[in-house]
Amino acid sequence: MKILITGSNGLLGQKLVALLQQQAGVEVVATSRGANKLAALYPNVRFVTLDVANQKQVQQVLQQEKPTHLLHTAAMTNVDECELQQVECWQQNVTAVRYLVESCERQHIHLLHLSTDFVFSGTEGPLREDAEPAPVNFYGQSKLAAEELVQNCRTPWAILRTVLVYGVAHEYGRTNIVLWVRDSLRAGKPINVVNDQFRTPTLAEDLAQGCWLAARHNATGIYHLSGRELYTPYQMAMQVAAFFGLDAALITSVDASVFSQPAKRPLRTGFVISKAESDLGYCPRSFAEGIALVATQAMKML
């Protein structure tokens, strides 16, 4: 197998490189915009610069590398930025996927595409793969449009949807709910945390494992990959406070109406993951286990 990863500098991309470079019989090609953040960590992993929104680059790189599988993790994922910068969002999340689909068809590459619970309205959950999409924000609209392009791909394809991914990565600017809550409480800073949204939080290592299992099984169709447990962010924050022995009195439970965000959020999503468990052998950690792993990794990065 030769697996090309887009977005290798991102959270999931980094976890995929770490996991796949250990697999026997697998050649990994890491691609991303900008310099390779993992060069020092994995000097033996081939890196190629690739902007997936550049049609010529996509054609050249896929023709040159000829991977058997392409794991497409690159995307514009900041929900509010997507709402405010819709042209760029569409270019990154939809037009880029059209370029990848065209090249995968030409080179007979198995396309595995990452998607999101935000393709759903948030009126119910946890959701199975056959639930009806109805996005409530532009990010979700863009990811649903990308899914429709992938489903029309004439070579094998899989759509791997996930929920609220958290983890620690190398030189990664964005925070996650575990470290945000820990650092805020350590600093004695009061925080407001939403109590009327429900998610099945996903550890980045588990998502990477799910992607690898899908590639290894040559899976086709739609799969939901997330944690098993349905929590509100407030419940997650309380677990983080308990794990680190911090003052939970600093956490105030609020509903989403307190925040003025450009993009509307679906209230209740989360996934039923029984299909991935039975078809792929997917087995995610509990949120408590995820907090412990993130804590250990964050210590090593100090």
ROKOL-342061 format. One line per field, with one value per residue (C-alpha): residue number from 1; x, y, z; residue in one letter. Coordinates in steps of 0.1 Angstrom, whole numbers. Example, Ala and Ser with C-alpha at 12.3 -4.5 7.8 and 13.67 -1.06 7.14 Angstrom:
2
num = 1/2
xx = 123/137
yy = -45/-11
zz = 78/71
residu = a/s
END
This chain:
302
num = 1/2/3/4/5/6/7/8/9/10/11/12/13/14/15/16/17/18/19/20/21/22/23/24/25/26/27/28/29/30/31/32/33/34/35/36/37/38/39/40/41/42/43/44/45/46/47/48/49/50/51/52/53/54/55/56/57/58/59/60/61/62/63/64/65/66/67/68/69/70/71/72/73/74/75/76/77/78/79/80/81/82/83/84/85/86/87/88/89/90/91/92/93/94/95/96/97/98/99/100/101/102/103/104/105/106/107/108/109/110/111/112/113/114/115/116/117/118/119/120/121/122/123/124/125/126/127/128/129/130/131/132/133/134/135/136/137/138/139/140/141/142/143/144/145/146/147/148/149/150/151/152/153/154/155/156/157/158/159/160/161/162/163/164/165/166/167/168/169/170/171/172/173/174/175/176/177/178/179/180/181/182/183/184/185/186/187/188/189/190/191/192/193/194/195/196/197/198/199/200/201/202/203/204/205/206/207/208/209/210/211/212/213/214/215/216/217/218/219/220/221/222/223/224/225/226/227/228/229/230/231/232/233/234/235/236/237/238/239/240/241/242/243/244/245/246/247/248/249/250/251/252/253/254/255/256/257/258/259/260/261/262/263/264/265/266/267/268/269/270/271/272/273/274/275/276/277/278/279/280/281/282/283/284/285/286/287/288/289/290/291/292/293/294/295/296/297/298/299/300/301/302
xx = 0/10/-10/-9/-21/-34/-32/-3/6/-29/-39/-53/-26/1/-15/-19/18/28/6/11/49/49/29/47/42/29/46/35/35/28/15/5/7/39/69/68/63/72/106/126/102/99/129/122/86/85/70/56/42/6/-21/-53/-70/-44/-57/-24/-5/-31/-28/10/15/-10/4/39/32/5/-7/-31/-50/-55/-66/-80/-78/-70/-99/-109/-125/-129/-167/-169/-142/-161/-192/-173/-151/-174/-155/-123/-142/-158/-124/-108/-136/-154/-134/-104/-124/-135/-98/-90/-119/-109/-73/-82/-104/-76/-50/-74/-68/-90/-103/-110/-125/-129/-162/-181/-212/-219/-235/-265/-291/-286/-322/-314/-284/-265/-268/-263/-246/-280/-294/-305/-280/-293/-265/-272/-241/-219/-191/-216/-230/-194/-187/-220/-213/-179/-195/-218/-187/-170/-201/-201/-164/-159/-132/-136/-144/-152/-166/-153/-174/-162/-171/-153/-117/-93/-56/-21/1/36/37/-1/-16/-51/-61/-87/-113/-91/-61/-84/-102/-71/-51/-80/-87/-50/-48/-79/-99/-137/-151/-185/-192/-222/-247/-272/-250/-243/-213/-194/-159/-132/-95/-73/-54/-86/-97/-63/-68/-102/-89/-61/-86/-108/-78/-65/-100/-104/-137/-163/-194/-200/-186/-191/-159/-161/-160/-189/-200/-224/-216/-222/-191/-200/-199/-165/-152/-162/-144/-113/-114/-118/-89/-65/-79/-88/-116/-148/-165/-148/-169/-203/-229/-245/-267/-255/-275/-249/-224/-226/-209/-212/-220/-249/-240/-261/-273/-274/-252/-229/-226/-236/-203/-215/-209/-173/-169/-183/-169/-135/-128/-128/-124/-121/-110/-133/-132/-115/-87/-84/-79/-52/-34/-36/-23/7/15/11/37/62/59/68
yy = 0/36/61/98/121/156/181/162/193/192/174/143/144/143/114/95/100/87/57/48/50/21/-2/-30/-28/7/36/70/102/133/164/198/235/251/235/200/203/166/166/162/136/114/121/89/99/114/149/168/203/203/229/209/240/242/220/218/208/181/166/167/153/124/115/116/97/72/62/33/53/90/101/136/154/189/213/247/237/269/271/309/316/295/316/349/338/317/320/307/280/267/267/247/224/218/229/211/179/181/183/153/132/140/129/99/87/93/74/48/58/48/81/83/116/131/147/160/158/193/180/174/198/189/180/145/122/100/95/65/67/68/98/127/156/191/215/247/266/273/249/221/230/229/195/181/194/177/144/146/150/120/98/104/93/65/48/33/59/61/90/90/114/124/146/172/159/166/159/173/179/192/230/231/265/255/243/216/213/193/218/248/238/227/259/282/266/265/302/307/320/315/299/296/262/251/227/224/209/172/155/122/136/119/114/122/89/69/88/81/44/44/60/33/5/19/20/-14/-30/-10/2/19/39/61/53/72/74/91/83/62/85/114/145/182/204/213/176/172/203/188/156/175/195/163/146/174/181/217/240/231/261/282/265/280/260/282/276/284/316/333/333/355/334/341/304/285/252/220/213/176/153/125/92/56/38/2/-1/9/-14/-45/-38/-24/-34/2/5/40/50/64/102/96/76/104/130/110/105/142/151/128/141/177/171/157/189/212
zz = 0/-7/13/5/33/27/56/72/94/110/141/124/97/123/141/107/98/133/130/93/93/118/96/77/39/39/22/35/15/37/20/33/24/38/54/68/106/111/94/126/141/110/87/67/58/23/23/-8/-7/-19/-18/-26/-39/-67/-95/-113/-82/-73/-108/-108/-73/-77/-111/-97/-65/-78/-43/-38/-12/-5/30/26/59/47/51/64/97/118/117/122/97/72/78/74/45/24/-9/6/25/-7/-24/3/12/-21/-51/-38/-34/-70/-81/-59/-72/-108/-102/-81/-110/-135/-114/-100/-64/-34/-19/18/27/62/70/100/122/111/80/103/117/154/161/171/179/182/144/121/87/69/88/66/64/68/78/98/89/58/70/72/37/23/38/25/-10/-8/3/-27/-50/-33/-37/-74/-77/-102/-83/-48/-21/16/36/72/94/129/159/181/176/204/209/211/180/172/165/163/171/180/214/224/251/275/275/273/305/323/315/323/357/366/359/382/352/353/321/306/291/270/285/257/229/228/211/211/215/195/205/175/179/177/146/129/138/123/91/89/94/66/43/53/47/14/30/8/17/48/82/115/136/170/207/221/249/245/265/267/267/303/313/295/313/347/339/330/362/382/364/371/406/397/410/392/408/382/355/348/329/302/271/236/234/257/229/199/172/134/127/142/158/156/192/193/171/182/164/165/157/155/118/121/151/133/98/107/143/154/191/206/240/267/272/306/288/262/289/305/271/263/297/292/257/268/296/271/250/278
residu = m/k/i/l/i/t/g/s/n/g/l/l/g/q/k/l/v/a/l/l/q/q/q/a/g/v/e/v/v/a/t/s/r/g/a/n/k/l/a/a/l/y/p/n/v/r/f/v/t/l/d/v/a/n/q/k/q/v/q/q/v/l/q/q/e/k/p/t/h/l/l/h/t/a/a/m/t/n/v/d/e/c/e/l/q/q/v/e/c/w/q/q/n/v/t/a/v/r/y/l/v/e/s/c/e/r/q/h/i/h/l/l/h/l/s/t/d/f/v/f/s/g/t/e/g/p/l/r/e/d/a/e/p/a/p/v/n/f/y/g/q/s/k/l/a/a/e/e/l/v/q/n/c/r/t/p/w/a/i/l/r/t/v/l/v/y/g/v/a/h/e/y/g/r/t/n/i/v/l/w/v/r/d/s/l/r/a/g/k/p/i/n/v/v/n/d/q/f/r/t/p/t/l/a/e/d/l/a/q/g/c/w/l/a/a/r/h/n/a/t/g/i/y/h/l/s/g/r/e/l/y/t/p/y/q/m/a/m/q/v/a/a/f/f/g/l/d/a/a/l/i/t/s/v/d/a/s/v/f/s/q/p/a/k/r/p/l/r/t/g/f/v/i/s/k/a/e/s/d/l/g/y/c/p/r/s/f/a/e/g/i/a/l/v/a/t/q/a/m/k/m/l
END
